[in-house]
Amino acid sequence: MAAASGASSALWVACAVLLQRRAAALSALDGGSRAEIAVDAAKATATAEAGQAGAWSAVPPSWFSSESMESSAEPAVGGALETGWTPPFRHPGDGTRSQVKSPRWFHESESGGDKSAWQTHYPEAKNEFHHSQTWNVLGYQQWEYTPEGWLNDPRPEWLMDKLRHQPGTKDADWFDTAAGTVDIYGRRVPPTKNSAQWVLAQPEVPVGNKWIERAINTTVVCATPGCTGRSSLQAYNPKTEEGRFCRLNIAVHPTDFDDDYDTEPIDLWVVNGYGARSKCDPMARGCNATAARPLYSCLRELDVDHVVDPSKGNMVIEGRLNKMVDECPYNGNFLSAVAVVTCLVRGIPEVYAESHGLPLTSSGGPYSSSDTEALEGFTVETVLACDAPGCKNLTTFYVNPTVAFYGGTCTMDVVLDQTDFDDSTYSSEFLEYIELKGYGNLSGTVFPGKNPCNEEYAGMKVAASDRNYTVATGIDVTEAVLKGDVGIVGTLQLEGKISDMVDECAVDGKWLLHASAKVTCSPKPDMSVAETAAAVEVAKSLDTGSSRLPWGSQDQEGLETPGHVLAKKLRQRSALGNQPTRV
């Protein structure tokens, strides 16, 4: 006990000495601070003396902190400063920058749920796995951040270069690049968001409403040379169902298609008015039971999502035979074809939920009603102008065709600015025409009858309504927006011309012909939630980017493609093919 008491006394004495030295070291502080420190030192000395005497007493909070050393005009609360303790702060740049996480670290990779295992962009999986031995796979990860999110380029340039120049024994990905899309854990590259694989991995909305693959077939036949066969098939019932990723296949029995001079083909395949294939020549003859049995492909996996009539869910398929096909009929028909359309189909979520007595949940389903944006109407304006007597000009402008495609209506108004159109004889100063390409003339010869400059020169006050002339109003141009008569769907061209005698009172001192055109597109009022969600996605895709791209570009010849197909191609960053041939 004596040794312990001596050690305790020595400890208190040491503490008092340290506080006294601390006070001396801070003697440069102002008088008030030195006084406070002296008080603290005195209290500590007294406490130490009490400790030596064996009397333990409470120590004030200021003994443990440096609050008493702070010089502040702010009042203290309960013996402590209002701001309390300030924790130490280190700037991220003070040797800790490597600990700061990038946005990539926080992003949660897309998941295939319980249906599929998809690769993740962070952390990237290597192509080796070390256990009892080293396992190697061909998988690689070439992730890139894009406006569509993180994408794994399935064929980066470095790999293509490797495949082209790889010497010696070839790996599996030399023969099939798909072999290089599986990582060490057996996970494949995530599908694009506009693919069937992506749709199939989404939650059911509502529960039990699954996407299923449905195939419907029909025969297309006709019995005379040069005839046209026609048949209809229904892919789904649009009143209760919705369909996506519809693909059309057409195959024919060989009859008289063996001519070496290209004069015995099927001239044309048309689907719901769209030219799907300009010519199909199987180069085969079927004059016996064995030869006539096989089917030869004319169309394979043709994307027809936009071709299916959205109000009926069906397609009318027509095949026109060349007149030179006049031998070896199959079951009495010179044209005998089988058409098959395959779609992913599910119940419309609202209809399915109501018919099954289920709540329409919004737990991640792509068409949940709670988070569906509205498809908005819009207006596009352009100016048609030229600057010489008798001049003509054309203007090209873009109208996002999404509203028109999903059953909406687009109308056009054209207003002409009055320049030198005051010929009272109605013979020399006039607008000859304004034409919408692919639609026709919006006006014939028009005599607006005014020259605002002459009227003002004569001291007359020209009303605003007399400075322009309405050439056309409320013209329905929905079909023109969708047809793509100038080469790309959604693009319109206006052309106009004035007479040779229109030579005064130019707009802005330059334009003798100056007309304003306005196209207003309004969505149909009874769009379903599914239609609205799909349309909004398409509209955003088409409005993104610095340049307008054609719909009518895809691998198959002669087919115009809708907005959602183009959006898919943009996301896949595919090269655009040739322009379509309209029939």
C-alpha positions in Angstrom: 0.0 0.0 0.0 2.9 2.4 0.8 4.4 1.8 -2.7 1.1 2.4 -4.4 0.5 5.6 -2.4 4.0 6.9 -3.3 3.4 6.2 -7.0 0.0 8.0 -6.9 1.6 11.0 -5.3 4.4 11.1 -7.9 1.8 11.0 -10.7 -0.1 14.0 -9.4 3.1 15.9 -9.0 4.1 15.1 -12.5 0.8 16.3 -13.9 1.1 19.6 -12.0 4.6 20.2 -13.4 3.4 19.5 -17.0 0.6 22.0 -16.7 3.0 24.6 -15.4 5.3 24.1 -18.3 2.3 24.2 -20.7 1.4 27.6 -19.2 5.0 28.9 -19.7 5.1 27.7 -23.3 1.9 29.6 -24.1 3.0 32.8 -22.3 2.8 34.6 -25.7 -1.0 34.5 -25.5 -3.0 37.6 -24.5 -3.4 38.5 -20.8 -6.9 36.9 -20.5 -5.7 33.6 -21.8 -2.6 33.6 -19.5 -4.9 34.3 -16.6 -7.1 31.4 -17.4 -4.2 29.1 -17.8 -2.8 30.2 -14.5 -6.1 29.4 -12.9 -6.1 26.0 -14.5 -2.5 25.4 -13.2 -3.5 26.5 -9.7 -6.5 24.1 -9.7 -4.3 21.3 -11.0 -1.7 21.9 -8.3 -4.4 22.0 -5.6 -5.8 18.7 -6.9 -2.3 17.2 -6.9 -1.8 18.2 -3.4 -5.1 16.8 -2.4 -4.1 13.6 -4.2 -0.9 13.5 -2.2 -3.0 13.7 0.9 -5.2 10.7 -0.3 -8.3 12.8 -1.1 -9.7 12.2 -4.6 -11.9 15.0 -5.9 -13.9 15.7 -9.1 -12.0 17.4 -11.9 -13.9 20.1 -13.9 -14.5 19.5 -17.7 -12.0 22.2 -18.6 -9.2 20.1 -17.1 -9.8 17.5 -19.9 -10.2 20.0 -22.8 -8.7 23.1 -24.2 -12.0 25.1 -24.0 -10.6 27.4 -21.4 -7.8 28.3 -23.8 -10.2 29.5 -26.4 -10.6 33.3 -26.5 -14.0 34.1 -27.8 -16.6 36.7 -27.4 -19.4 34.1 -27.9 -21.2 33.1 -24.6 -20.7 29.6 -23.3 -23.5 27.3 -22.6 -23.3 25.0 -19.6 -19.6 25.7 -19.3 -18.9 24.7 -23.0 -18.7 26.6 -26.2 -21.8 26.5 -28.5 -19.8 24.9 -31.3 -18.6 22.0 -29.2 -15.7 19.9 -30.3 -14.5 20.2 -33.8 -13.3 16.8 -35.2 -10.1 16.9 -37.2 -10.6 17.4 -41.0 -8.3 16.2 -43.7 -8.8 17.4 -47.3 -9.1 14.6 -49.8 -6.0 15.8 -51.4 -3.9 15.4 -48.2 -2.7 12.0 -49.0 -6.2 10.4 -49.0 -7.3 11.1 -52.5 -6.9 7.4 -53.4 -9.6 6.6 -50.9 -12.3 8.7 -52.7 -14.6 6.4 -54.8 -15.6 7.2 -58.4 -19.2 7.2 -59.6 -18.4 3.8 -61.2 -17.9 2.3 -57.7 -21.4 3.4 -56.5 -23.3 2.4 -59.7 -25.2 -0.9 -59.4 -24.8 -3.1 -62.5 -27.9 -4.3 -64.2 -29.1 -7.7 -63.1 -30.8 -10.6 -64.8 -32.4 -11.6 -61.5 -33.2 -15.2 -61.1 -33.3 -15.8 -64.9 -29.8 -15.0 -66.0 -26.3 -14.1 -64.7 -24.9 -11.0 -66.4 -21.4 -9.6 -66.2 -20.7 -6.5 -64.1 -18.6 -3.5 -65.1 -17.1 -3.1 -61.6 -15.1 -4.8 -60.5 -14.1 -6.2 -63.8 -13.5 -10.0 -63.9 -10.1 -11.1 -65.1 -9.7 -13.9 -67.6 -7.8 -16.2 -65.2 -9.0 -18.0 -62.1 -6.4 -19.5 -59.7 -7.4 -22.5 -57.5 -5.7 -25.9 -57.5 -4.6 -24.9 -61.0 -4.8 -21.9 -63.3 -8.0 -21.8 -65.5 -8.1 -19.5 -68.5 -11.1 -18.4 -70.4 -11.5 -16.3 -73.6 -13.7 -13.8 -71.9 -12.7 -10.1 -71.9 -14.4 -6.9 -70.7 -14.2 -3.7 -72.7 -16.6 -1.5 -70.7 -17.5 2.0 -71.8 -19.7 4.6 -70.3 -22.3 6.0 -72.8 -25.5 8.0 -72.5 -27.3 4.7 -72.4 -25.2 3.6 -69.4 -22.4 1.2 -69.1 -22.0 -0.9 -72.2 -19.6 -3.8 -72.9 -18.5 -3.5 -76.5 -18.9 -7.1 -77.9 -16.2 -6.5 -80.5 -13.7 -3.9 -79.5 -11.1 -3.0 -82.2 -8.2 -4.5 -80.3 -9.9 -7.9 -80.4 -10.8 -7.7 -84.0 -7.2 -6.9 -84.8 -6.1 -9.8 -82.6 -8.5 -12.2 -84.5 -7.3 -11.0 -87.8 -3.6 -11.4 -87.2 -3.4 -14.1 -84.6 -0.7 -16.6 -85.7 -0.6 -20.4 -85.0 -3.4 -22.3 -83.4 -6.7 -20.4 -83.2 -8.7 -19.9 -80.1 -12.4 -20.5 -80.1 -13.2 -16.8 -80.4 -11.3 -16.8 -83.8 -14.1 -19.0 -85.1 -17.0 -17.4 -83.1 -16.6 -14.2 -81.2 -19.5 -15.2 -78.9 -17.0 -17.5 -77.2 -15.2 -14.4 -75.9 -18.3 -12.9 -74.3 -18.3 -15.3 -71.3 -16.2 -14.3 -68.3 -14.4 -16.6 -65.8 -17.7 -17.1 -63.9 -19.7 -18.1 -66.9 -21.6 -14.8 -67.1 -22.4 -13.3 -70.5 -22.4 -9.7 -71.5 -25.7 -7.9 -70.4 -28.1 -7.6 -73.3 -29.1 -4.2 -74.6 -32.2 -2.6 -73.1 -34.1 -3.0 -76.4 -33.6 -6.7 -76.8 -35.8 -9.7 -76.1 -33.3 -11.0 -73.5 -33.7 -7.8 -71.6 -37.5 -7.8 -71.7 -37.6 -11.4 -70.6 -35.5 -10.6 -67.6 -37.8 -7.9 -66.3 -40.2 -8.4 -63.4 -43.7 -9.5 -64.2 -46.3 -6.7 -64.1 -48.5 -7.8 -62.5 -47.2 -11.1 -61.0 -48.0 -13.9 -63.4 -48.2 -11.8 -66.6 -45.3 -13.4 -68.4 -43.9 -12.7 -71.9 -44.3 -15.8 -74.0 -43.1 -16.6 -77.5 -45.9 -17.2 -80.0 -45.6 -18.3 -83.6 -48.5 -18.0 -86.1 -48.4 -19.3 -89.7 -50.4 -19.0 -92.8 -50.1 -20.1 -96.5 -49.9 -17.7 -99.4 -50.9 -19.3 -102.7 -52.1 -18.5 -106.2 -52.7 -20.7 -109.3 -51.9 -18.8 -112.5 -48.7 -17.3 -114.0 -48.1 -13.7 -112.9 -50.7 -14.0 -110.1 -50.7 -12.4 -106.7 -51.3 -14.5 -103.6 -52.6 -12.9 -100.5 -53.2 -14.0 -96.9 -53.7 -12.6 -93.5 -52.5 -13.6 -90.1 -53.0 -12.2 -86.6 -50.0 -12.0 -84.3 -51.9 -11.0 -81.2 -55.1 -9.4 -79.9 -54.3 -5.7 -79.3 -57.4 -5.3 -77.1 -56.0 -7.6 -74.4 -52.4 -8.2 -75.4 -49.2 -6.4 -76.5 -46.5 -7.8 -78.7 -42.9 -7.0 -79.2 -39.9 -8.3 -81.3 -42.1 -9.7 -84.1 -40.1 -11.4 -86.8 -41.4 -12.7 -90.1 -40.2 -15.6 -92.1 -41.4 -16.6 -95.5 -40.4 -19.8 -97.4 -41.7 -21.1 -100.7 -42.0 -24.5 -102.4 -40.0 -24.7 -105.6 -42.2 -24.7 -108.7 -40.7 -23.1 -111.9 -37.9 -21.0 -110.4 -35.0 -22.7 -112.3 -34.3 -20.1 -115.0 -30.7 -19.1 -115.3 -31.5 -15.8 -116.9 -33.3 -14.3 -113.8 -36.7 -14.2 -115.4 -38.6 -16.6 -113.2 -38.6 -15.1 -109.7 -41.2 -14.0 -107.2 -41.2 -10.3 -108.1 -42.4 -8.8 -104.8 -43.3 -9.5 -101.3 -45.5 -6.8 -99.6 -46.5 -6.8 -95.9 -49.3 -4.4 -94.9 -48.4 -2.2 -97.8 -44.7 -2.1 -97.1 -42.3 -3.5 -99.7 -40.5 -6.2 -97.8 -38.5 -7.9 -100.6 -38.2 -6.7 -104.2 -37.3 -10.1 -105.6 -36.9 -13.7 -104.5 -35.4 -16.3 -106.8 -35.0 -19.8 -105.2 -33.3 -21.1 -108.3 -35.0 -24.5 -107.9 -37.4 -26.6 -109.8 -40.1 -28.9 -108.3 -41.5 -31.1 -110.9 -41.6 -34.2 -108.8 -42.7 -35.1 -105.3 -39.2 -35.2 -103.9 -38.0 -31.9 -105.4 -41.2 -30.0 -104.4 -41.0 -31.0 -100.8 -38.4 -28.7 -99.4 -39.0 -25.0 -98.6 -36.7 -22.3 -99.8 -36.3 -19.1 -97.7 -37.4 -15.7 -99.2 -37.4 -13.7 -95.9 -35.7 -14.6 -92.7 -36.2 -13.0 -89.3 -37.5 -9.7 -90.8 -38.3 -7.2 -88.1 -42.0 -6.3 -88.5 -42.9 -4.7 -85.2 -44.0 -1.5 -86.9 -45.7 -3.3 -89.8 -48.2 -5.1 -87.6 -51.5 -3.1 -87.6 -51.6 -1.7 -84.0 -55.4 -1.6 -84.0 -55.9 -5.2 -85.2 -52.6 -7.0 -84.4 -52.5 -8.5 -87.9 -50.6 -8.4 -91.2 -51.7 -8.9 -94.8 -49.0 -10.6 -96.8 -48.9 -10.5 -100.5 -46.6 -12.2 -103.0 -46.6 -11.4 -106.7 -45.3 -14.0 -109.1 -43.5 -13.3 -112.4 -45.5 -14.3 -115.5 -42.7 -16.5 -116.6 -43.4 -19.0 -113.7 -45.7 -21.3 -115.5 -44.7 -24.9 -114.8 -44.5 -27.5 -112.1 -47.3 -26.2 -109.7 -47.3 -27.4 -106.1 -50.7 -28.8 -105.2 -52.1 -26.8 -108.2 -50.4 -23.5 -107.2 -47.5 -21.8 -109.0 -47.0 -19.8 -105.9 -47.0 -21.8 -102.7 -45.5 -20.2 -99.6 -45.6 -20.5 -95.9 -45.4 -17.3 -93.8 -44.6 -17.5 -90.0 -44.6 -14.5 -87.6 -43.1 -15.0 -84.2 -43.6 -12.4 -81.4 -43.1 -12.0 -77.7 -46.6 -11.5 -76.3 -48.0 -10.8 -72.9 -51.2 -9.4 -71.5 -51.6 -5.6 -71.3 -50.8 -5.0 -67.6 -53.9 -3.0 -66.8 -56.2 -5.5 -68.6 -54.5 -8.5 -67.1 -54.6 -7.0 -63.6 -58.3 -6.3 -63.8 -59.2 -9.6 -65.3 -57.2 -11.6 -62.7 -58.2 -9.4 -59.7 -54.6 -8.3 -59.1 -53.0 -5.0 -58.1 -51.0 -3.3 -60.8 -47.7 -3.0 -59.1 -44.9 -0.7 -60.1 -42.0 -2.9 -58.9 -39.7 -2.4 -61.8 -42.0 -3.4 -64.6 -41.2 -1.5 -67.8 -44.8 -0.3 -68.2 -46.0 0.4 -64.7 -48.6 3.1 -64.6 -47.3 5.0 -61.6 -44.1 6.2 -63.3 -45.1 6.4 -66.9 -44.4 9.8 -68.5 -47.0 11.3 -70.8 -46.4 11.5 -74.5 -46.5 15.3 -75.2 -47.7 17.0 -78.4 -45.3 19.4 -80.1 -45.0 22.0 -82.9 -42.2 22.3 -85.5 -41.8 25.5 -87.5 -39.7 26.3 -90.6 -39.4 29.1 -93.1 -39.5 28.8 -96.9 -37.8 31.8 -98.6 -36.0 33.0 -101.7 -34.7 36.5 -102.8 -35.1 37.1 -106.5 -38.1 37.8 -108.8 -39.6 34.6 -110.1 -37.5 32.5 -107.6 -38.3 29.1 -106.2 -36.7 27.3 -103.3 -37.3 24.4 -101.0 -36.7 23.8 -97.3 -36.2 20.5 -95.5 -37.1 20.0 -91.9 -37.6 17.2 -89.4 -40.7 16.1 -87.5 -40.2 13.4 -84.8 -42.6 10.7 -86.2 -43.3 9.0 -82.8 -46.7 10.7 -82.2 -47.8 9.9 -85.8 -46.6 6.3 -85.5 -48.5 5.7 -82.3 -51.9 6.8 -83.8 -51.6 10.6 -83.3 -52.3 13.3 -85.9 -50.0 15.9 -87.5 -51.4 18.9 -89.2 -49.7 21.7 -91.2 -50.4 25.4 -91.5 -48.7 27.7 -94.0 -48.7 31.5 -93.9 -47.3 33.7 -96.6 -45.8 37.1 -95.8 -47.2 39.8 -98.2 -44.5 41.4 -100.4 -45.3 42.5 -103.9 -48.7 40.9 -104.5 -50.9 44.0 -105.2 -51.5 43.4 -108.9 -55.2 44.4 -109.4 -55.5 42.6 -112.7 -54.7 39.3 -111.1 -52.3 38.4 -113.9 -48.7 39.1 -113.0 -47.9 39.2 -109.2 -48.8 36.0 -107.5 -47.6 32.9 -105.6 -47.4 30.1 -108.2 -47.5 27.2 -105.8 -46.4 25.7 -102.5 -45.9 21.9 -102.6 -45.3 19.4 -99.9 -43.1 16.7 -101.4 -44.9 13.3 -101.5 -48.3 15.0 -100.6 -48.9 17.4 -103.5 -49.7 21.1 -103.8 -50.9 22.8 -100.7 -52.0 25.7 -103.0 -52.4 26.4 -106.6 -51.9 29.9 -108.0 -52.7 32.4 -105.2 -53.2 36.2 -105.5 -52.6 37.6 -101.9 -53.4 41.1 -103.2 -51.3 43.3 -100.9 -48.1 45.3 -101.0 -47.6 46.7 -97.5 -44.7 49.0 -98.6 -46.9 50.8 -101.2 -49.7 51.2 -98.7 -47.4 52.7 -96.0 -45.9 55.0 -98.6 -49.4 56.3 -99.4 -49.9 57.1 -95.7 -52.1 54.1 -94.9 -51.8 52.3 -91.7 -51.3 48.6 -92.4 -52.9 46.2 -89.9 -50.9 43.2 -88.7 -53.5 40.9 -90.3 -52.9 42.5 -93.7 -49.2 41.7 -93.6 -49.7 38.0 -94.2 -51.9 35.6 -96.1 -53.0 32.1 -95.0 -52.1 29.7 -97.8 -53.2 26.4 -96.0 -54.5 25.5 -92.6 -55.2 22.2 -90.8 -53.7 20.0 -93.6 -53.4 16.5 -92.3 -49.8 15.5 -93.0 -49.6 12.4 -90.7 -49.1 10.0 -93.6 -46.5 12.3 -95.1 -44.5 12.3 -91.8 -44.6 8.5 -91.8 -44.0 7.8 -95.5 -40.5 9.2 -95.9 -41.0 10.3 -99.5 -37.8 12.4 -99.4 -35.7 9.4 -98.2 -36.0 9.4 -94.4 -39.1 9.0 -92.3 -39.9 12.1 -90.3 -38.4 14.5 -92.9 -40.6 16.8 -94.9 -39.8 19.1 -97.8 -41.7 22.2 -98.9 -41.1 23.9 -102.2 -42.5 27.2 -103.4 -42.3 29.6 -106.3 -43.4 33.2 -107.0 -44.1 34.9 -110.4 -41.4 36.9 -112.3 -43.1 40.3 -111.5 -42.9 40.0 -107.7 -39.9 42.3 -107.2 -40.6 44.8 -104.3 -41.2 45.1 -100.6 -38.9 42.2 -99.5 -39.2 40.8 -96.0 -36.2 42.0 -94.0 -35.0 43.8 -97.1 -34.2 40.5 -98.8 -36.9 37.9 -99.1 -39.4 38.3 -101.9 -40.8 34.9 -101.1 -41.1 34.4 -97.3 -43.6 31.8 -95.9 -43.8 30.2 -92.5 -44.9 26.6 -92.1 -45.9 25.0 -88.8 -46.5 21.3 -88.2 -48.4 20.4 -85.0 -48.5 16.8 -83.8 -51.0 15.7 -81.2 -51.1 12.2 -79.6 -54.3 10.2 -79.7 -56.3 10.7 -76.4 -56.9 7.0 -75.6 -53.3 5.6 -75.6 -52.8 2.7 -73.3 -50.1 2.8 -70.6 -48.0 0.4 -72.6 -48.3 2.4 -75.8 -47.4 5.6 -73.9 -44.3 4.1 -72.2 -43.1 2.7 -75.5 -43.8 5.9 -77.4 -42.0 8.1 -74.8 -38.9 5.9 -75.0 -38.9 6.1 -78.8 -39.4 9.9 -78.8 -36.5 10.4 -76.5 -34.3 8.1 -78.6 -35.1 10.0 -81.8 -34.6 13.4 -80.1 -31.1 12.5 -78.7 -28.0 13.3 -80.7 -26.7 16.0 -82.9 -27.9 14.5 -86.2 -31.1 13.0 -87.5 -30.8 9.4 -88.8 -33.2 7.6 -91.1 -35.6 4.9 -89.9 -35.4 3.1 -93.2 -32.0 1.5 -92.7 -31.6 -2.2 -91.8 -30.0 -5.3 -93.2 -33.0 -6.6 -95.1 -33.6 -4.9 -98.4 -36.5 -2.5 -98.9 -38.1 -2.3 -95.5 -38.8 0.9 -93.6 -38.1 0.6 -90.0 -39.9 2.3 -87.1 -38.6 4.4 -84.3 -38.0 1.7 -81.7 -36.0 -0.3 -84.2 -33.8 2.7 -84.9 -33.4 3.4 -81.2 -32.2 -0.2 -80.8 -29.7 0.3 -83.6 -28.4 3.5 -82.1 -27.9 1.8 -78.8 -26.1 -1.1 -80.4 -24.1 1.4 -82.4 -24.6 -0.6 -85.6 -23.6 0.7 -89.0 -26.6 2.0 -91.0 -27.2 0.2 -94.3 -28.7 1.4 -97.6 -31.8 3.5 -97.9 -35.0 1.6 -98.4 -36.7 1.2 -101.8 -40.3 2.2 -101.7 -42.8 0.3 -103.8 
